[in-house]
Amino acid sequence: MQLEDALSTVEKHLDGVSAALLSADPQALESGSTQLRNASAQLSLVMAQIQRQGAVPAALQKRLQDVGAMLAVQRESLARLAAITDRQAAVLLPPTDAAATYGSAMGGRNAGSVARIYRSAS
């Protein structure tokens, strides 16, 4: 696979992931992310071969930098989407009580008191 083809494939999948992020479609985002990861791995293999042979043309270097910038933007967008999802889940789900082991697990009865065996002895 040539560098031009590998780079075009990565750019195509980046556009697909961007569209999935904008539409907040989880299935499209998952499949697009998998395809992008595979295309990026293929691009890195092609880049390793080209770097052994010589320099990358300037036009392709610019496109590679643009791909890197787009990945950074998508990473930020994904972090924002994850934060929004966490907030929505927090509204829908009740908070967990970390102190439920001993305190309120019994409905609040006998919370913080000694066992009955010790009360009868006193």
Residue frames as a rotation matrix with the C-alpha (Angstrom) as fourth column:
MET 1
0.586 0.810 0.000 0.00
0.810 -0.586 0.000 0.00
0.000 0.000 -1.000 0.00
GLN 2
-0.264 -0.655 0.708 1.32
0.632 -0.672 -0.386 3.42
0.729 0.345 0.591 -0.91
LEU 3
-0.817 -0.127 -0.562 1.54
0.539 -0.516 -0.666 6.30
-0.206 -0.847 0.490 1.53
GLU 4
-0.850 0.525 -0.038 -1.02
-0.492 -0.767 0.412 8.31
0.187 0.369 0.910 -0.44
ASP 5
-0.186 0.809 -0.557 -3.56
-0.110 0.546 0.831 5.48
0.976 0.216 -0.013 -0.27
ALA 6
-0.308 0.011 -0.951 -2.98
0.844 0.463 -0.269 4.82
0.438 -0.886 -0.152 3.43
LEU 7
-0.942 -0.076 -0.327 -3.28
0.231 -0.855 -0.465 8.52
-0.244 -0.513 0.823 4.25
SER 8
-0.648 0.758 -0.075 -6.49
-0.560 -0.407 0.722 8.87
0.516 0.510 0.688 2.21
THR 9
-0.114 0.589 -0.800 -7.98
0.348 0.778 0.523 5.88
0.931 -0.218 -0.294 4.05
VAL 10
-0.570 -0.147 -0.809 -7.15
0.822 -0.104 -0.560 7.42
-0.002 -0.984 0.180 7.44
GLU 11
-0.970 0.217 -0.112 -8.65
-0.217 -0.976 -0.011 10.76
-0.112 0.014 0.994 6.37
LYS 12
-0.400 0.865 -0.303 -11.82
-0.318 0.179 0.931 9.00
0.860 0.468 0.203 5.19
HIS 13
-0.047 0.364 -0.930 -12.21
0.716 0.662 0.222 7.19
0.696 -0.656 -0.292 8.50
LEU 14
-0.848 -0.253 -0.465 -11.48
0.507 -0.643 -0.574 10.39
-0.153 -0.723 0.674 10.43
ASP 15
-0.785 0.617 0.048 -14.38
-0.522 -0.701 0.486 12.04
0.334 0.356 0.873 8.61
GLY 16
-0.093 0.766 -0.636 -16.60
0.047 0.641 0.766 9.08
0.995 0.041 -0.096 9.49
VAL 17
-0.328 -0.090 -0.940 -15.66
0.905 0.254 -0.340 9.25
0.270 -0.963 -0.002 13.17
SER 18
-0.994 -0.023 -0.106 -16.25
0.049 -0.966 -0.253 13.02
-0.097 -0.257 0.962 13.15
ALA 19
-0.460 0.884 -0.080 -19.74
-0.514 -0.192 0.836 12.49
0.724 0.426 0.543 11.74
ALA 20
0.018 0.446 -0.895 -20.46
0.496 0.773 0.396 9.80
0.868 -0.451 -0.207 14.34
LEU 21
-0.696 -0.312 -0.647 -19.30
0.718 -0.315 -0.620 12.12
-0.011 -0.896 0.443 17.13
LEU 22
-0.930 0.362 0.061 -21.54
-0.351 -0.925 0.145 14.92
0.108 0.113 0.988 15.88
SER 23
-0.129 0.940 -0.316 -24.55
-0.504 0.213 0.837 12.63
0.854 0.267 0.446 15.63
ALA 24
-0.379 -0.118 0.918 -23.71
-0.915 0.192 -0.353 10.93
-0.135 -0.974 -0.181 18.97
ASP 25
0.683 0.550 -0.482 -24.34
-0.649 0.759 -0.054 7.54
0.335 0.350 0.875 17.34
PRO 26
0.291 -0.636 0.714 -22.56
-0.757 0.303 0.579 4.96
-0.585 -0.709 -0.394 19.54
GLN 27
0.592 -0.064 0.803 -22.64
0.315 0.936 -0.158 2.09
-0.741 0.347 0.575 17.02
ALA 28
0.887 -0.271 0.373 -21.27
0.294 -0.290 -0.911 4.24
0.355 0.918 -0.178 14.21
LEU 29
0.594 -0.692 0.410 -18.66
-0.781 -0.617 0.091 5.67
0.190 -0.374 -0.908 16.56
GLU 30
0.387 -0.440 0.810 -17.53
-0.404 0.709 0.578 2.22
-0.829 -0.551 0.097 17.65
SER 31
0.636 -0.132 0.760 -17.24
0.614 0.682 -0.396 0.80
-0.466 0.719 0.515 14.14
GLY 32
0.878 -0.312 0.363 -15.67
0.054 -0.689 -0.723 3.99
0.475 0.655 -0.588 12.80
SER 33
0.564 -0.686 0.459 -13.14
-0.808 -0.344 0.479 4.03
-0.171 -0.641 -0.748 15.62
THR 34
0.425 -0.382 0.821 -12.18
0.061 0.917 0.395 0.42
-0.903 -0.118 0.413 14.92
GLN 35
0.740 -0.117 0.663 -11.74
0.673 0.146 -0.725 1.16
-0.012 0.982 0.187 11.23
LEU 36
0.826 -0.451 0.337 -9.73
-0.369 -0.886 -0.282 4.29
0.426 0.109 -0.898 12.04
ARG 37
0.494 -0.660 0.567 -7.48
-0.604 0.209 0.769 2.36
-0.626 -0.722 -0.295 14.40
ASN 38
0.454 -0.293 0.841 -6.82
0.500 0.866 0.032 -0.30
-0.737 0.406 0.540 11.76
ALA 39
0.806 -0.134 0.576 -6.18
0.488 -0.401 -0.776 2.30
0.335 0.906 -0.257 9.05
SER 40
0.771 -0.545 0.330 -3.84
-0.625 -0.747 0.228 4.21
0.122 -0.382 -0.916 11.39
ALA 41
0.420 -0.620 0.662 -1.89
-0.189 0.654 0.733 1.03
-0.887 -0.433 0.157 12.10
GLN 42
0.549 -0.180 0.816 -1.54
0.782 0.456 -0.426 0.43
-0.295 0.872 0.391 8.38
LEU 43
0.883 -0.217 0.416 -0.41
0.015 -0.873 -0.487 4.03
0.469 0.437 -0.768 7.88
SER 44
0.645 -0.679 0.351 2.23
-0.662 -0.266 0.701 3.66
-0.382 -0.685 -0.620 10.57
LEU 45
0.376 -0.499 0.781 3.59
0.370 0.853 0.367 0.54
-0.849 0.151 0.506 8.85
VAL 46
0.657 -0.090 0.749 3.78
0.729 -0.177 -0.661 2.37
0.191 0.980 -0.051 5.52
MET 47
0.890 -0.330 0.315 5.42
-0.363 -0.930 0.051 5.35
0.276 -0.160 -0.948 7.22
ALA 48
0.533 -0.723 0.439 8.06
-0.289 0.332 0.898 3.09
-0.795 -0.606 -0.032 8.77
GLN 49
0.358 -0.376 0.855 8.91
0.792 0.607 -0.064 1.68
-0.495 0.700 0.515 5.34
ILE 50
0.749 -0.017 0.662 9.07
0.472 -0.687 -0.552 5.13
0.464 0.726 -0.507 3.75
GLN 51
0.871 -0.449 0.203 11.26
-0.481 -0.688 0.544 6.57
-0.105 -0.571 -0.814 6.49
ARG 52
0.364 -0.764 0.533 13.78
0.206 0.624 0.753 3.78
-0.908 -0.164 0.385 5.90
GLN 53
0.287 -0.192 0.938 13.86
0.946 0.208 -0.247 4.63
-0.147 0.959 0.242 2.20
GLY 54
-0.670 -0.505 0.544 14.02
0.604 -0.797 0.003 8.41
0.432 0.331 0.839 2.44
ALA 55
-0.929 0.272 -0.250 12.12
-0.056 -0.772 -0.633 11.58
-0.365 -0.574 0.733 3.22
VAL 56
-0.123 0.968 0.218 8.37
0.861 0.214 -0.461 12.06
-0.493 0.131 -0.860 3.06
PRO 57
-0.460 -0.013 0.888 7.24
0.684 -0.643 0.345 14.62
0.567 0.766 0.305 0.44
ALA 58
-1.000 -0.022 -0.019 6.30
0.029 -0.798 -0.602 18.03
-0.002 -0.603 0.798 1.86
ALA 59
-0.401 0.916 -0.022 2.69
-0.696 -0.289 0.658 17.84
0.596 0.278 0.753 0.65
LEU 60
0.197 0.457 -0.867 2.17
0.185 0.851 0.491 14.55
0.963 -0.257 0.083 2.45
GLN 61
-0.700 -0.479 -0.530 3.88
0.623 -0.046 -0.781 15.88
0.349 -0.877 0.331 5.59
LYS 62
-0.847 0.455 0.275 1.32
-0.496 -0.862 -0.103 18.69
0.191 -0.223 0.956 5.68
ARG 63
0.074 0.917 -0.391 -1.53
-0.546 0.366 0.753 16.19
0.834 0.158 0.528 5.35
LEU 64
-0.111 -0.198 -0.974 -0.01
0.581 0.782 -0.225 14.06
0.806 -0.591 0.028 8.12
GLN 65
-0.968 -0.233 -0.094 0.12
0.219 -0.601 -0.769 17.12
0.123 -0.765 0.633 10.39
ASP 66
-0.489 0.862 0.132 -3.51
-0.765 -0.496 0.410 17.88
0.419 0.099 0.902 9.56
VAL 67
0.171 0.505 -0.846 -4.47
-0.001 0.859 0.512 14.29
0.985 -0.087 0.147 10.47
GLY 68
-0.559 -0.461 -0.689 -2.67
0.682 0.218 -0.698 14.71
0.472 -0.860 0.193 13.81
ALA 69
-0.952 0.246 0.183 -4.56
-0.299 -0.876 -0.378 17.94
0.067 -0.415 0.907 14.49
MET 70
-0.113 0.963 -0.245 -7.88
-0.685 0.103 0.721 16.29
0.719 0.250 0.648 13.60
LEU 71
-0.045 0.032 -0.998 -7.12
0.442 0.897 0.009 13.42
0.896 -0.441 -0.054 15.97
ALA 72
-0.906 -0.316 -0.282 -6.48
0.393 -0.379 -0.838 15.90
0.158 -0.870 0.468 18.78
VAL 73
-0.659 0.735 0.158 -9.81
-0.720 -0.678 0.151 17.63
0.218 -0.014 0.976 18.11
GLN 74
0.118 0.727 -0.677 -11.62
-0.353 0.667 0.656 14.29
0.928 0.162 0.335 18.07
ARG 75
-0.463 -0.351 -0.814 -9.96
0.604 0.547 -0.580 13.26
0.649 -0.760 -0.041 21.33
GLU 76
-0.992 0.122 0.025 -11.27
-0.107 -0.739 -0.665 16.46
-0.063 -0.663 0.746 22.97
SER 77
-0.321 0.932 -0.168 -14.73
-0.831 -0.192 0.522 15.93
0.455 0.307 0.836 21.49
LEU 78
0.007 0.272 -0.962 -14.81
0.104 0.957 0.271 12.37
0.995 -0.103 -0.021 22.76
ALA 79
-0.801 -0.330 -0.500 -13.80
0.526 0.011 -0.850 13.55
0.286 -0.944 0.165 26.24
ARG 80
-0.817 0.563 0.126 -16.62
-0.577 -0.790 -0.206 16.11
-0.016 -0.241 0.970 26.19
LEU 81
-0.032 0.829 -0.558 -19.12
-0.633 0.415 0.654 13.48
0.774 0.374 0.512 25.04
ALA 82
-0.284 -0.145 -0.948 -17.96
0.482 0.833 -0.271 11.15
0.829 -0.534 -0.167 27.82
ALA 83
-0.988 -0.081 -0.135 -18.40
0.158 -0.510 -0.846 13.92
0.000 -0.857 0.516 30.41
ILE 84
-0.481 0.876 -0.028 -21.91
-0.847 -0.456 0.274 14.66
0.228 0.155 0.961 29.15
THR 85
0.049 0.469 -0.882 -22.77
-0.213 0.867 0.450 10.96
0.976 0.166 0.142 29.28
ASP 86
-0.660 -0.351 -0.664 -21.43
0.549 0.379 -0.745 10.71
0.513 -0.856 -0.058 32.84
ARG 87
-0.932 0.349 0.095 -23.58
-0.341 -0.760 -0.553 13.66
-0.121 -0.548 0.828 33.91
GLN 88
-0.154 0.921 -0.358 -26.66
-0.834 0.073 0.546 12.16
0.530 0.383 0.757 32.27
ALA 89
-0.094 0.062 -0.994 -26.03
0.216 0.976 0.041 8.82
0.972 -0.211 -0.105 33.97
ALA 90
-0.918 -0.285 -0.277 -25.57
0.330 -0.157 -0.931 10.57
0.222 -0.946 0.238 37.33
VAL 91
-0.633 0.761 0.145 -29.00
-0.773 -0.631 -0.065 12.16
0.042 -0.153 0.987 36.94
LEU 92
0.138 0.750 -0.646 -30.67
-0.681 0.546 0.488 8.86
0.719 0.372 0.586 36.10
LEU 93
0.130 -0.180 -0.975 -28.90
0.407 0.906 -0.113 6.59
0.904 -0.382 0.191 38.59
PRO 94
0.964 0.193 0.181 -28.99
-0.084 -0.426 0.901 7.11
0.251 -0.884 -0.395 42.36
PRO 95
0.125 -0.971 0.202 -25.63
-0.793 -0.221 -0.568 7.80
0.596 -0.089 -0.798 43.99
THR 96
0.327 -0.101 -0.940 -23.98
0.341 0.940 0.018 4.88
0.881 -0.326 0.342 45.72
ASP 97
0.789 -0.043 0.613 -23.43
-0.560 -0.461 0.688 5.07
0.253 -0.886 -0.388 49.45
ALA 98
-0.012 -0.907 -0.422 -19.87
-0.358 0.398 -0.845 4.11
0.934 0.141 -0.329 50.26
ALA 99
-0.700 -0.255 0.668 -20.73
-0.696 0.030 -0.718 3.71
0.162 -0.967 -0.199 53.99
ALA 100
0.302 0.935 -0.186 -23.38
-0.862 0.351 0.366 1.04
0.407 0.050 0.912 53.38
THR 101
-0.323 -0.488 -0.811 -21.17
-0.161 0.873 -0.461 -1.75
0.933 -0.018 -0.361 54.69
TYR 102
-0.737 -0.004 -0.676 -21.95
0.619 0.399 -0.677 -1.19
0.273 -0.917 -0.292 58.38
GLY 103
-0.955 0.249 -0.158 -24.03
-0.128 -0.833 -0.539 1.96
-0.266 -0.495 0.827 58.73
SER 104
-0.296 0.920 -0.257 -27.21
-0.842 -0.379 -0.384 2.08
-0.450 0.103 0.887 56.70
ALA 105
-0.783 -0.030 -0.621 -27.24
-0.432 0.745 0.508 -1.47
0.447 0.667 -0.596 55.35
MET 106
-0.763 0.516 -0.389 -29.71
0.638 0.698 -0.325 -2.50
0.104 -0.496 -0.862 58.06
GLY 107
0.103 0.875 0.473 -32.07
0.690 -0.405 0.599 0.35
0.716 0.265 -0.646 57.40
GLY 108
-0.090 -0.214 0.973 -30.49
-0.335 -0.913 -0.232 2.61
0.938 -0.347 0.011 59.97
ARG 109
0.900 0.420 0.112 -31.27
-0.256 0.305 0.917 0.33
0.352 -0.855 0.382 62.93
ASN 110
0.832 -0.548 -0.082 -28.49
0.376 0.448 0.811 -0.20
-0.408 -0.706 0.579 65.42
ALA 111
0.572 -0.651 0.498 -26.18
0.425 -0.284 -0.860 2.00
0.701 0.704 0.114 63.41
GLY 112
-0.095 -0.755 0.648 -23.14
-0.330 -0.591 -0.737 2.81
0.939 -0.284 -0.193 65.50
SER 113
0.506 0.300 0.808 -24.21
-0.855 0.050 0.517 0.78
0.114 -0.953 0.282 68.55
VAL 114
-0.608 -0.733 0.306 -22.60
-0.779 0.624 -0.053 -2.16
-0.152 -0.271 -0.951 70.27
ALA 115
-0.579 0.363 -0.730 -23.74
-0.191 0.811 0.554 -5.71
0.793 0.460 -0.400 69.69
ARG 116
0.408 0.873 0.266 -26.70
-0.538 -0.005 0.843 -6.97
0.738 -0.487 0.468 71.74
ILE 117
0.466 -0.280 -0.840 -24.52
0.567 0.823 0.040 -9.47
0.680 -0.494 0.542 73.60
TYR 118
-0.620 -0.781 -0.073 -22.52
0.589 -0.402 -0.701 -6.64
0.518 -0.478 0.709 75.15
ARG 119
-0.393 0.546 0.740 -25.59
-0.496 -0.803 0.330 -4.61
0.774 -0.238 0.587 76.13
SER 120
0.641 0.700 -0.315 -27.03
-0.128 0.502 0.855 -7.41
0.757 -0.508 0.411 78.26
ALA 121
0.105 -0.692 -0.715 -23.77
0.821 0.465 -0.330 -7.73
0.561 -0.552 0.617 80.18
SER 122
-0.753 -0.521 0.401 -23.77
0.252 -0.792 -0.556 -4.14
0.607 -0.318 0.728 81.38
